[in-house]
Amino acid sequence: MIKLVLGGDGTQTITKVCNHCGCHIDDLEVEDILVKSNTDAIVKDKDGNEITRTELPDELCNCKCEECND
């Protein structure tokens, strides 16, 4: 699953965590979780590539760490 932590100083931290035990798996950026809705707007990542996915990939929705994956 994706975990978003908003700090009191305006910082945000996006991480991928295990759905089962909640441990940290990976650090993410906004573009990792960006999806395009039903709009004509063109959404691009930091490299200028158009983002066309309309839902999150399964590996971000159903995450398991190495311990829980066994």
CHARMM internal coordinates of N, CA and C (Angstrom, degrees):
IC EDIT
DIST 1 N 1 CA 1.4367
DIST 1 CA 1 C 1.5139
ANGL 1 N 1 CA 1 C 108.39
DIST 1 C 2 N 1.2960
ANGL 1 CA 1 C 2 N 115.72
DIHE 1 N 1 CA 1 C 2 N 167.66
DIST 2 N 2 CA 1.4514
ANGL 1 C 2 N 2 CA 121.76
DIHE 1 CA 1 C 2 N 2 CA 179.85
DIST 2 CA 2 C 1.5205
ANGL 2 N 2 CA 2 C 108.45
DIHE 1 C 2 N 2 CA 2 C -103.55
DIST 2 C 3 N 1.3245
ANGL 2 CA 2 C 3 N 115.27
DIHE 2 N 2 CA 2 C 3 N 134.60
DIST 3 N 3 CA 1.4637
ANGL 2 C 3 N 3 CA 120.70
DIHE 2 CA 2 C 3 N 3 CA 179.27
DIST 3 CA 3 C 1.5258
ANGL 3 N 3 CA 3 C 108.14
DIHE 2 C 3 N 3 CA 3 C -118.24
DIST 3 C 4 N 1.3218
ANGL 3 CA 3 C 4 N 116.25
DIHE 3 N 3 CA 3 C 4 N 128.13
DIST 4 N 4 CA 1.4575
ANGL 3 C 4 N 4 CA 122.54
DIHE 3 CA 3 C 4 N 4 CA 177.49
DIST 4 CA 4 C 1.5176
ANGL 4 N 4 CA 4 C 108.40
DIHE 3 C 4 N 4 CA 4 C -113.87
DIST 4 C 5 N 1.3276
ANGL 4 CA 4 C 5 N 116.42
DIHE 4 N 4 CA 4 C 5 N 125.53
DIST 5 N 5 CA 1.4653
ANGL 4 C 5 N 5 CA 121.74
DIHE 4 CA 4 C 5 N 5 CA 177.05
DIST 5 CA 5 C 1.5251
ANGL 5 N 5 CA 5 C 107.59
DIHE 4 C 5 N 5 CA 5 C -118.91
DIST 5 C 6 N 1.3311
ANGL 5 CA 5 C 6 N 116.21
DIHE 5 N 5 CA 5 C 6 N 121.68
DIST 6 N 6 CA 1.4560
ANGL 5 C 6 N 6 CA 121.88
DIHE 5 CA 5 C 6 N 6 CA 177.61
DIST 6 CA 6 C 1.5148
ANGL 6 N 6 CA 6 C 108.51
DIHE 5 C 6 N 6 CA 6 C -101.63
DIST 6 C 7 N 1.3262
ANGL 6 CA 6 C 7 N 115.94
DIHE 6 N 6 CA 6 C 7 N 121.12
DIST 7 N 7 CA 1.4626
ANGL 6 C 7 N 7 CA 120.76
DIHE 6 CA 6 C 7 N 7 CA -179.62
DIST 7 CA 7 C 1.5185
ANGL 7 N 7 CA 7 C 110.97
DIHE 6 C 7 N 7 CA 7 C -84.56
DIST 7 C 8 N 1.3075
ANGL 7 CA 7 C 8 N 116.73
DIHE 7 N 7 CA 7 C 8 N 156.28
DIST 8 N 8 CA 1.4486
ANGL 7 C 8 N 8 CA 122.20
DIHE 7 CA 7 C 8 N 8 CA 178.87
DIST 8 CA 8 C 1.5167
ANGL 8 N 8 CA 8 C 113.06
DIHE 7 C 8 N 8 CA 8 C -64.78
DIST 8 C 9 N 1.3302
ANGL 8 CA 8 C 9 N 116.83
DIHE 8 N 8 CA 8 C 9 N -19.03
DIST 9 N 9 CA 1.4619
ANGL 8 C 9 N 9 CA 121.01
DIHE 8 CA 8 C 9 N 9 CA 179.79
DIST 9 CA 9 C 1.5272
ANGL 9 N 9 CA 9 C 112.16
DIHE 8 C 9 N 9 CA 9 C -93.27
DIST 9 C 10 N 1.3474
ANGL 9 CA 9 C 10 N 117.60
DIHE 9 N 9 CA 9 C 10 N 10.68
DIST 10 N 10 CA 1.4583
ANGL 9 C 10 N 10 CA 121.79
DIHE 9 CA 9 C 10 N 10 CA 177.75
DIST 10 CA 10 C 1.5154
ANGL 10 N 10 CA 10 C 114.44
DIHE 9 C 10 N 10 CA 10 C 91.97
DIST 10 C 11 N 1.3203
ANGL 10 CA 10 C 11 N 118.22
DIHE 10 N 10 CA 10 C 11 N -0.36
DIST 11 N 11 CA 1.4603
ANGL 10 C 11 N 11 CA 120.44
DIHE 10 CA 10 C 11 N 11 CA 178.93
DIST 11 CA 11 C 1.5241
ANGL 11 N 11 CA 11 C 109.97
DIHE 10 C 11 N 11 CA 11 C -79.09
DIST 11 C 12 N 1.3167
ANGL 11 CA 11 C 12 N 115.48
DIHE 11 N 11 CA 11 C 12 N 154.37
DIST 12 N 12 CA 1.4565
ANGL 11 C 12 N 12 CA 120.64
DIHE 11 CA 11 C 12 N 12 CA 173.86
DIST 12 CA 12 C 1.5155
ANGL 12 N 12 CA 12 C 109.05
DIHE 11 C 12 N 12 CA 12 C -131.87
DIST 12 C 13 N 1.3224
ANGL 12 CA 12 C 13 N 115.60
DIHE 12 N 12 CA 12 C 13 N 141.27
DIST 13 N 13 CA 1.4552
ANGL 12 C 13 N 13 CA 121.94
DIHE 12 CA 12 C 13 N 13 CA 178.16
DIST 13 CA 13 C 1.5164
ANGL 13 N 13 CA 13 C 107.63
DIHE 12 C 13 N 13 CA 13 C -126.25
DIST 13 C 14 N 1.3288
ANGL 13 CA 13 C 14 N 115.64
DIHE 13 N 13 CA 13 C 14 N 124.71
DIST 14 N 14 CA 1.4591
ANGL 13 C 14 N 14 CA 121.65
DIHE 13 CA 13 C 14 N 14 CA 179.31
DIST 14 CA 14 C 1.5206
ANGL 14 N 14 CA 14 C 106.94
DIHE 13 C 14 N 14 CA 14 C -114.00
DIST 14 C 15 N 1.3316
ANGL 14 CA 14 C 15 N 116.29
DIHE 14 N 14 CA 14 C 15 N 125.27
DIST 15 N 15 CA 1.4570
ANGL 14 C 15 N 15 CA 120.26
DIHE 14 CA 14 C 15 N 15 CA -179.26
DIST 15 CA 15 C 1.5193
ANGL 15 N 15 CA 15 C 110.86
DIHE 14 C 15 N 15 CA 15 C -134.39
DIST 15 C 16 N 1.3091
ANGL 15 CA 15 C 16 N 114.60
DIHE 15 N 15 CA 15 C 16 N 156.25
DIST 16 N 16 CA 1.4632
ANGL 15 C 16 N 16 CA 122.75
DIHE 15 CA 15 C 16 N 16 CA 172.85
DIST 16 CA 16 C 1.5204
ANGL 16 N 16 CA 16 C 105.81
DIHE 15 C 16 N 16 CA 16 C -97.32
DIST 16 C 17 N 1.3338
ANGL 16 CA 16 C 17 N 117.06
DIHE 16 N 16 CA 16 C 17 N 123.43
DIST 17 N 17 CA 1.4613
ANGL 16 C 17 N 17 CA 121.43
DIHE 16 CA 16 C 17 N 17 CA -178.77
DIST 17 CA 17 C 1.5230
ANGL 17 N 17 CA 17 C 109.88
DIHE 16 C 17 N 17 CA 17 C -125.08
DIST 17 C 18 N 1.3179
ANGL 17 CA 17 C 18 N 115.76
DIHE 17 N 17 CA 17 C 18 N 155.36
DIST 18 N 18 CA 1.4549
ANGL 17 C 18 N 18 CA 122.67
DIHE 17 CA 17 C 18 N 18 CA -179.97
DIST 18 CA 18 C 1.5297
ANGL 18 N 18 CA 18 C 109.92
DIHE 17 C 18 N 18 CA 18 C -65.53
DIST 18 C 19 N 1.3241
ANGL 18 CA 18 C 19 N 116.52
DIHE 18 N 18 CA 18 C 19 N 131.97
DIST 19 N 19 CA 1.4656
ANGL 18 C 19 N 19 CA 121.43
DIHE 18 CA 18 C 19 N 19 CA 178.27
DIST 19 CA 19 C 1.5247
ANGL 19 N 19 CA 19 C 112.23
DIHE 18 C 19 N 19 CA 19 C -66.74
DIST 19 C 20 N 1.3270
ANGL 19 CA 19 C 20 N 117.22
DIHE 19 N 19 CA 19 C 20 N -23.25
DIST 20 N 20 CA 1.4600
ANGL 19 C 20 N 20 CA 120.67
DIHE 19 CA 19 C 20 N 20 CA -174.33
DIST 20 CA 20 C 1.5285
ANGL 20 N 20 CA 20 C 113.12
DIHE 19 C 20 N 20 CA 20 C -93.08
DIST 20 C 21 N 1.3399
ANGL 20 CA 20 C 21 N 117.20
DIHE 20 N 20 CA 20 C 21 N -51.26
DIST 21 N 21 CA 1.4687
ANGL 20 C 21 N 21 CA 119.02
DIHE 20 CA 20 C 21 N 21 CA -176.32
DIST 21 CA 21 C 1.5248
ANGL 21 N 21 CA 21 C 113.30
DIHE 20 C 21 N 21 CA 21 C -107.78
DIST 21 C 22 N 1.3316
ANGL 21 CA 21 C 22 N 117.82
DIHE 21 N 21 CA 21 C 22 N -12.63
DIST 22 N 22 CA 1.4587
ANGL 21 C 22 N 22 CA 121.45
DIHE 21 CA 21 C 22 N 22 CA 177.13
DIST 22 CA 22 C 1.5148
ANGL 22 N 22 CA 22 C 115.30
DIHE 21 C 22 N 22 CA 22 C 82.91
DIST 22 C 23 N 1.3333
ANGL 22 CA 22 C 23 N 117.87
DIHE 22 N 22 CA 22 C 23 N 7.97
DIST 23 N 23 CA 1.4668
ANGL 22 C 23 N 23 CA 119.26
DIHE 22 CA 22 C 23 N 23 CA -179.02
DIST 23 CA 23 C 1.5312
ANGL 23 N 23 CA 23 C 110.98
DIHE 22 C 23 N 23 CA 23 C -74.40
DIST 23 C 24 N 1.3281
ANGL 23 CA 23 C 24 N 115.33
DIHE 23 N 23 CA 23 C 24 N 156.56
DIST 24 N 24 CA 1.4658
ANGL 23 C 24 N 24 CA 122.98
DIHE 23 CA 23 C 24 N 24 CA -179.70
DIST 24 CA 24 C 1.5255
ANGL 24 N 24 CA 24 C 109.92
DIHE 23 C 24 N 24 CA 24 C -71.09
DIST 24 C 25 N 1.3483
ANGL 24 CA 24 C 25 N 116.02
DIHE 24 N 24 CA 24 C 25 N 133.02
DIST 25 N 25 CA 1.4627
ANGL 24 C 25 N 25 CA 120.48
DIHE 24 CA 24 C 25 N 25 CA 177.02
DIST 25 CA 25 C 1.5221
ANGL 25 N 25 CA 25 C 110.68
DIHE 24 C 25 N 25 CA 25 C -111.23
DIST 25 C 26 N 1.3418
ANGL 25 CA 25 C 26 N 116.95
DIHE 25 N 25 CA 25 C 26 N -46.19
DIST 26 N 26 CA 1.4592
ANGL 25 C 26 N 26 CA 119.70
DIHE 25 CA 25 C 26 N 26 CA -174.49
DIST 26 CA 26 C 1.5268
ANGL 26 N 26 CA 26 C 109.70
DIHE 25 C 26 N 26 CA 26 C -158.43
DIST 26 C 27 N 1.3378
ANGL 26 CA 26 C 27 N 116.44
DIHE 26 N 26 CA 26 C 27 N 151.38
DIST 27 N 27 CA 1.4603
ANGL 26 C 27 N 27 CA 121.61
DIHE 26 CA 26 C 27 N 27 CA 172.31
DIST 27 CA 27 C 1.5274
ANGL 27 N 27 CA 27 C 108.29
DIHE 26 C 27 N 27 CA 27 C -86.21
DIST 27 C 28 N 1.3250
ANGL 27 CA 27 C 28 N 116.69
DIHE 27 N 27 CA 27 C 28 N 141.30
DIST 28 N 28 CA 1.4608
ANGL 27 C 28 N 28 CA 121.76
DIHE 27 CA 27 C 28 N 28 CA -179.00
DIST 28 CA 28 C 1.5216
ANGL 28 N 28 CA 28 C 110.30
DIHE 27 C 28 N 28 CA 28 C -122.02
DIST 28 C 29 N 1.3224
ANGL 28 CA 28 C 29 N 115.51
DIHE 28 N 28 CA 28 C 29 N 163.93
DIST 29 N 29 CA 1.4541
ANGL 28 C 29 N 29 CA 122.90
DIHE 28 CA 28 C 29 N 29 CA 173.28
DIST 29 CA 29 C 1.5247
ANGL 29 N 29 CA 29 C 107.78
DIHE 28 C 29 N 29 CA 29 C -117.34
DIST 29 C 30 N 1.3187
ANGL 29 CA 29 C 30 N 116.34
DIHE 29 N 29 CA 29 C 30 N 166.14
DIST 30 N 30 CA 1.4632
ANGL 29 C 30 N 30 CA 120.89
DIHE 29 CA 29 C 30 N 30 CA -178.32
DIST 30 CA 30 C 1.5228
ANGL 30 N 30 CA 30 C 110.95
DIHE 29 C 30 N 30 CA 30 C -54.72
DIST 30 C 31 N 1.3264
ANGL 30 CA 30 C 31 N 117.17
DIHE 30 N 30 CA 30 C 31 N -43.29
DIST 31 N 31 CA 1.4670
ANGL 30 C 31 N 31 CA 118.95
DIHE 30 CA 30 C 31 N 31 CA -177.08
DIST 31 CA 31 C 1.5272
ANGL 31 N 31 CA 31 C 112.78
DIHE 30 C 31 N 31 CA 31 C -65.68
DIST 31 C 32 N 1.3350
ANGL 31 CA 31 C 32 N 118.16
DIHE 31 N 31 CA 31 C 32 N -19.96
DIST 32 N 32 CA 1.4649
ANGL 31 C 32 N 32 CA 121.20
DIHE 31 CA 31 C 32 N 32 CA 176.65
DIST 32 CA 32 C 1.5259
ANGL 32 N 32 CA 32 C 111.66
DIHE 31 C 32 N 32 CA 32 C -67.93
DIST 32 C 33 N 1.3354
ANGL 32 CA 32 C 33 N 116.57
DIHE 32 N 32 CA 32 C 33 N -27.40
DIST 33 N 33 CA 1.4662
ANGL 32 C 33 N 33 CA 120.29
DIHE 32 CA 32 C 33 N 33 CA -175.89
DIST 33 CA 33 C 1.5283
ANGL 33 N 33 CA 33 C 112.39
DIHE 32 C 33 N 33 CA 33 C -112.50
DIST 33 C 34 N 1.3244
ANGL 33 CA 33 C 34 N 116.76
DIHE 33 N 33 CA 33 C 34 N 4.04
DIST 34 N 34 CA 1.4629
ANGL 33 C 34 N 34 CA 121.29
DIHE 33 CA 33 C 34 N 34 CA -178.15
DIST 34 CA 34 C 1.5198
ANGL 34 N 34 CA 34 C 110.84
DIHE 33 C 34 N 34 CA 34 C -71.99
DIST 34 C 35 N 1.3133
ANGL 34 CA 34 C 35 N 116.90
DIHE 34 N 34 CA 34 C 35 N 132.82
DIST 35 N 35 CA 1.4608
ANGL 34 C 35 N 35 CA 122.56
DIHE 34 CA 34 C 35 N 35 CA 174.12
DIST 35 CA 35 C 1.5210
ANGL 35 N 35 CA 35 C 108.80
DIHE 34 C 35 N 35 CA 35 C -129.06
DIST 35 C 36 N 1.3031
ANGL 35 CA 35 C 36 N 115.53
DIHE 35 N 35 CA 35 C 36 N 151.84
DIST 36 N 36 CA 1.4625
ANGL 35 C 36 N 36 CA 121.06
DIHE 35 CA 35 C 36 N 36 CA -179.36
DIST 36 CA 36 C 1.5171
ANGL 36 N 36 CA 36 C 108.80
DIHE 35 C 36 N 36 CA 36 C -94.84
DIST 36 C 37 N 1.3189
ANGL 36 CA 36 C 37 N 115.78
DIHE 36 N 36 CA 36 C 37 N 129.63
DIST 37 N 37 CA 1.4647
ANGL 36 C 37 N 37 CA 119.62
DIHE 36 CA 36 C 37 N 37 CA 176.54
DIST 37 CA 37 C 1.5209
ANGL 37 N 37 CA 37 C 109.23
DIHE 36 C 37 N 37 CA 37 C -87.32
DIST 37 C 38 N 1.2949
ANGL 37 CA 37 C 38 N 116.72
DIHE 37 N 37 CA 37 C 38 N -175.46
DIST 38 N 38 CA 1.4591
ANGL 37 C 38 N 38 CA 122.63
DIHE 37 CA 37 C 38 N 38 CA -179.05
DIST 38 CA 38 C 1.5267
ANGL 38 N 38 CA 38 C 108.90
DIHE 37 C 38 N 38 CA 38 C -77.14
DIST 38 C 39 N 1.3322
ANGL 38 CA 38 C 39 N 116.03
DIHE 38 N 38 CA 38 C 39 N 82.32
DIST 39 N 39 CA 1.4570
ANGL 38 C 39 N 39 CA 121.87
DIHE 38 CA 38 C 39 N 39 CA -176.62
DIST 39 CA 39 C 1.5180
ANGL 39 N 39 CA 39 C 109.51
DIHE 38 C 39 N 39 CA 39 C -149.71
DIST 39 C 40 N 1.3104
ANGL 39 CA 39 C 40 N 116.03
DIHE 39 N 39 CA 39 C 40 N 162.71
DIST 40 N 40 CA 1.4670
ANGL 39 C 40 N 40 CA 121.32
DIHE 39 CA 39 C 40 N 40 CA 176.78
DIST 40 CA 40 C 1.5287
ANGL 40 N 40 CA 40 C 111.70
DIHE 39 C 40 N 40 CA 40 C -87.22
DIST 40 C 41 N 1.3205
ANGL 40 CA 40 C 41 N 116.93
DIHE 40 N 40 CA 40 C 41 N -3.99
DIST 41 N 41 CA 1.4605
ANGL 40 C 41 N 41 CA 120.40
DIHE 40 CA 40 C 41 N 41 CA 179.68
DIST 41 CA 41 C 1.5285
ANGL 41 N 41 CA 41 C 110.23
DIHE 40 C 41 N 41 CA 41 C -63.30
DIST 41 C 42 N 1.3094
ANGL 41 CA 41 C 42 N 116.20
DIHE 41 N 41 CA 41 C 42 N 143.65
DIST 42 N 42 CA 1.4598
ANGL 41 C 42 N 42 CA 121.58
DIHE 41 CA 41 C 42 N 42 CA 177.04
DIST 42 CA 42 C 1.5225
ANGL 42 N 42 CA 42 C 107.79
DIHE 41 C 42 N 42 CA 42 C -99.02
DIST 42 C 43 N 1.3271
ANGL 42 CA 42 C 43 N 115.67
DIHE 42 N 42 CA 42 C 43 N 119.57
DIST 43 N 43 CA 1.4561
ANGL 42 C 43 N 43 CA 122.18
DIHE 42 CA 42 C 43 N 43 CA -178.86
DIST 43 CA 43 C 1.5256
ANGL 43 N 43 CA 43 C 107.60
DIHE 42 C 43 N 43 CA 43 C -105.66
DIST 43 C 44 N 1.3561
ANGL 43 CA 43 C 44 N 116.09
DIHE 43 N 43 CA 43 C 44 N 128.50
DIST 44 N 44 CA 1.4636
ANGL 43 C 44 N 44 CA 120.18
DIHE 43 CA 43 C 44 N 44 CA -176.95
DIST 44 CA 44 C 1.5180
ANGL 44 N 44 CA 44 C 110.60
DIHE 43 C 44 N 44 CA 44 C -125.55
DIST 44 C 45 N 1.3312
ANGL 44 CA 44 C 45 N 115.32
DIHE 44 N 44 CA 44 C 45 N 151.72
DIST 45 N 45 CA 1.4594
ANGL 44 C 45 N 45 CA 120.70
DIHE 44 CA 44 C 45 N 45 CA 175.16
DIST 45 CA 45 C 1.5267
ANGL 45 N 45 CA 45 C 109.53
DIHE 44 C 45 N 45 CA 45 C -84.91
DIST 45 C 46 N 1.3257
ANGL 45 CA 45 C 46 N 117.14
DIHE 45 N 45 CA 45 C 46 N -177.46
DIST 46 N 46 CA 1.4663
ANGL 45 C 46 N 46 CA 121.01
DIHE 45 CA 45 C 46 N 46 CA -175.40
DIST 46 CA 46 C 1.5283
ANGL 46 N 46 CA 46 C 113.30
DIHE 45 C 46 N 46 CA 46 C -65.23
DIST 46 C 47 N 1.3455
ANGL 46 CA 46 C 47 N 117.03
DIHE 46 N 46 CA 46 C 47 N -19.05
DIST 47 N 47 CA 1.4628
ANGL 46 C 47 N 47 CA 120.81
DIHE 46 CA 46 C 47 N 47 CA 178.87
DIST 47 CA 47 C 1.5229
ANGL 47 N 47 CA 47 C 112.61
DIHE 46 C 47 N 47 CA 47 C -94.06
DIST 47 C 48 N 1.3404
ANGL 47 CA 47 C 48 N 116.92
DIHE 47 N 47 CA 47 C 48 N 1.73
DIST 48 N 48 CA 1.4562
ANGL 47 C 48 N 48 CA 120.95
DIHE 47 CA 47 C 48 N 48 CA 178.92
DIST 48 CA 48 C 1.5166
ANGL 48 N 48 CA 48 C 114.75
DIHE 47 C 48 N 48 CA 48 C 88.87
DIST 48 C 49 N 1.3362
ANGL 48 CA 48 C 49 N 117.44
DIHE 48 N 48 CA 48 C 49 N 4.49
DIST 49 N 49 CA 1.4651
ANGL 48 C 49 N 49 CA 121.08
DIHE 48 CA 48 C 49 N 49 CA 178.53
DIST 49 CA 49 C 1.5211
ANGL 49 N 49 CA 49 C 109.48
DIHE 48 C 49 N 49 CA 49 C -80.80
DIST 49 C 50 N 1.3197
ANGL 49 CA 49 C 50 N 116.22
DIHE 49 N 49 CA 49 C 50 N 136.20
DIST 50 N 50 CA 1.4624
ANGL 49 C 50 N 50 CA 120.36
DIHE 49 CA 49 C 50 N 50 CA -179.79
DIST 50 CA 50 C 1.5270
ANGL 50 N 50 CA 50 C 110.77
DIHE 49 C 50 N 50 CA 50 C -70.34
DIST 50 C 51 N 1.3230
ANGL 50 CA 50 C 51 N 116.32
DIHE 50 N 50 CA 50 C 51 N 134.92
DIST 51 N 51 CA 1.4619
ANGL 50 C 51 N 51 CA 121.74
DIHE 50 CA 50 C 51 N 51 CA 176.19
DIST 51 CA 51 C 1.5229
ANGL 51 N 51 CA 51 C 107.59
DIHE 50 C 51 N 51 CA 51 C -94.12
DIST 51 C 52 N 1.3302
ANGL 51 CA 51 C 52 N 115.89
DIHE 51 N 51 CA 51 C 52 N 120.30
DIST 52 N 52 CA 1.4602
ANGL 51 C 52 N 52 CA 120.17
DIHE 51 CA 51 C 52 N 52 CA -176.00
DIST 52 CA 52 C 1.5247
ANGL 52 N 52 CA 52 C 113.10
DIHE 51 C 52 N 52 CA 52 C -115.37
DIST 52 C 53 N 1.3440
ANGL 52 CA 52 C 53 N 117.73
DIHE 52 N 52 CA 52 C 53 N -7.34
DIST 53 N 53 CA 1.4680
ANGL 52 C 53 N 53 CA 118.66
DIHE 52 CA 52 C 53 N 53 CA -177.77
DIST 53 CA 53 C 1.5221
ANGL 53 N 53 CA 53 C 109.96
DIHE 52 C 53 N 53 CA 53 C -66.90
DIST 53 C 54 N 1.3123
ANGL 53 CA 53 C 54 N 115.54
DIHE 53 N 53 CA 53 C 54 N 144.22
DIST 54 N 54 CA 1.4634
ANGL 53 C 54 N 54 CA 121.15
DIHE 53 CA 53 C 54 N 54 CA -177.78
DIST 54 CA 54 C 1.5255
ANGL 54 N 54 CA 54 C 111.80
DIHE 53 C 54 N 54 CA 54 C -110.45
DIST 54 C 55 N 1.3090
ANGL 54 CA 54 C 55 N 116.49
DIHE 54 N 54 CA 54 C 55 N -2.24
DIST 55 N 55 CA 1.4658
ANGL 54 C 55 N 55 CA 120.81
DIHE 54 CA 54 C 55 N 55 CA 174.40
DIST 55 CA 55 C 1.5216
ANGL 55 N 55 CA 55 C 108.43
DIHE 54 C 55 N 55 CA 55 C -150.88
DIST 55 C 56 N 1.3190
ANGL 55 CA 55 C 56 N 114.86
DIHE 55 N 55 CA 55 C 56 N 159.78
DIST 56 N 56 CA 1.4587
ANGL 55 C 56 N 56 CA 119.64
DIHE 55 CA 55 C 56 N 56 CA -179.57
DIST 56 CA 56 C 1.5216
ANGL 56 N 56 CA 56 C 110.90
DIHE 55 C 56 N 56 CA 56 C -70.05
DIST 56 C 57 N 1.3283
ANGL 56 CA 56 C 57 N 117.23
DIHE 56 N 56 CA 56 C 57 N 145.42
DIST 57 N 57 CA 1.4616
ANGL 56 C 57 N 57 CA 120.08
DIHE 56 CA 56 C 57 N 57 CA 175.48
DIST 57 CA 57 C 1.5338
ANGL 57 N 57 CA 57 C 110.64
DIHE 56 C 57 N 57 CA 57 C -63.49
DIST 57 C 58 N 1.3075
ANGL 57 CA 57 C 58 N 116.13
DIHE 57 N 57 CA 57 C 58 N 151.14
DIST 58 N 58 CA 1.4666
ANGL 57 C 58 N 58 CA 121.61
DIHE 57 CA 57 C 58 N 58 CA -177.72
DIST 58 CA 58 C 1.5250
ANGL 58 N 58 CA 58 C 112.15
DIHE 57 C 58 N 58 CA 58 C -57.31
DIST 58 C 59 N 1.3532
ANGL 58 CA 58 C 59 N 117.80
DIHE 58 N 58 CA 58 C 59 N -33.93
DIST 59 N 59 CA 1.4600
ANGL 58 C 59 N 59 CA 119.42
DIHE 58 CA 58 C 59 N 59 CA -177.89
DIST 59 CA 59 C 1.5290
ANGL 59 N 59 CA 59 C 112.62
DIHE 58 C 59 N 59 CA 59 C -68.25
DIST 59 C 60 N 1.3254
ANGL 59 CA 59 C 60 N 118.51
DIHE 59 N 59 CA 59 C 60 N -14.16
DIST 60 N 60 CA 1.4602
ANGL 59 C 60 N 60 CA 121.05
DIHE 59 CA 59 C 60 N 60 CA 173.38
DIST 60 CA 60 C 1.5221
ANGL 60 N 60 CA 60 C 112.18
DIHE 59 C 60 N 60 CA 60 C -93.98
DIST 60 C 61 N 1.3086
ANGL 60 CA 60 C 61 N 117.15
DIHE 60 N 60 CA 60 C 61 N -24.83
DIST 61 N 61 CA 1.4675
ANGL 60 C 61 N 61 CA 121.05
DIHE 60 CA 60 C 61 N 61 CA 179.98
DIST 61 CA 61 C 1.5250
ANGL 61 N 61 CA 61 C 112.02
DIHE 60 C 61 N 61 CA 61 C -85.76
DIST 61 C 62 N 1.3179
ANGL 61 CA 61 C 62 N 117.12
DIHE 61 N 61 CA 61 C 62 N -37.91
DIST 62 N 62 CA 1.4656
ANGL 61 C 62 N 62 CA 122.56
DIHE 61 CA 61 C 62 N 62 CA -176.84
DIST 62 CA 62 C 1.5278
ANGL 62 N 62 CA 62 C 109.20
DIHE 61 C 62 N 62 CA 62 C -121.12
DIST 62 C 63 N 1.3133
ANGL 62 CA 62 C 63 N 115.87
DIHE 62 N 62 CA 62 C 63 N 83.17
DIST 63 N 63 CA 1.4626
ANGL 62 C 63 N 63 CA 121.75
DIHE 62 CA 62 C 63 N 63 CA -174.87
DIST 63 CA 63 C 1.5264
ANGL 63 N 63 CA 63 C 110.92
DIHE 62 C 63 N 63 CA 63 C -100.13
DIST 63 C 64 N 1.3179
ANGL 63 CA 63 C 64 N 115.06
DIHE 63 N 63 CA 63 C 64 N 137.69
DIST 64 N 64 CA 1.4638
ANGL 63 C 64 N 64 CA 121.07
DIHE 63 CA 63 C 64 N 64 CA 174.03
DIST 64 CA 64 C 1.5176
ANGL 64 N 64 CA 64 C 108.28
DIHE 63 C 64 N 64 CA 64 C -133.69
DIST 64 C 65 N 1.3234
ANGL 64 CA 64 C 65 N 115.87
DIHE 64 N 64 CA 64 C 65 N 135.16
DIST 65 N 65 CA 1.4631
ANGL 64 C 65 N 65 CA 120.67
DIHE 64 CA 64 C 65 N 65 CA 175.20
DIST 65 CA 65 C 1.5271
ANGL 65 N 65 CA 65 C 108.69
DIHE 64 C 65 N 65 CA 65 C -75.99
DIST 65 C 66 N 1.3231
ANGL 65 CA 65 C 66 N 116.09
DIHE 65 N 65 CA 65 C 66 N 174.66
DIST 66 N 66 CA 1.4696
ANGL 65 C 66 N 66 CA 119.99
DIHE 65 CA 65 C 66 N 66 CA -179.60
DIST 66 CA 66 C 1.5257
ANGL 66 N 66 CA 66 C 111.61
DIHE 65 C 66 N 66 CA 66 C -63.11
DIST 66 C 67 N 1.3289
ANGL 66 CA 66 C 67 N 117.40
DIHE 66 N 66 CA 66 C 67 N -35.46
DIST 67 N 67 CA 1.4709
ANGL 66 C 67 N 67 CA 121.24
DIHE 66 CA 66 C 67 N 67 CA -179.93
DIST 67 CA 67 C 1.5282
ANGL 67 N 67 CA 67 C 111.04
DIHE 66 C 67 N 67 CA 67 C -65.83
DIST 67 C 68 N 1.3324
ANGL 67 CA 67 C 68 N 116.92
DIHE 67 N 67 CA 67 C 68 N -45.85
DIST 68 N 68 CA 1.4680
ANGL 67 C 68 N 68 CA 121.31
DIHE 67 CA 67 C 68 N 68 CA -176.25
DIST 68 CA 68 C 1.5192
ANGL 68 N 68 CA 68 C 112.97
DIHE 67 C 68 N 68 CA 68 C -80.61
DIST 68 C 69 N 1.3339
ANGL 68 CA 68 C 69 N 117.29
DIHE 68 N 68 CA 68 C 69 N -16.45
DIST 69 N 69 CA 1.4587
ANGL 68 C 69 N 69 CA 121.35
DIHE 68 CA 68 C 69 N 69 CA -177.73
DIST 69 CA 69 C 1.5280
ANGL 69 N 69 CA 69 C 111.82
DIHE 68 C 69 N 69 CA 69 C -79.96
DIST 69 C 70 N 1.3164
ANGL 69 CA 69 C 70 N 117.71
DIHE 69 N 69 CA 69 C 70 N -11.85
DIST 70 N 70 CA 1.4773
ANGL 69 C 70 N 70 CA 120.79
DIHE 69 CA 69 C 70 N 70 CA -178.48
DIST 70 CA 70 C 1.5178
ANGL 70 N 70 CA 70 C 112.10
DIHE 69 C 70 N 70 CA 70 C -78.30
END
COOR INIT
IC SEED 1 N 1 CA 1 C
IC BUILD
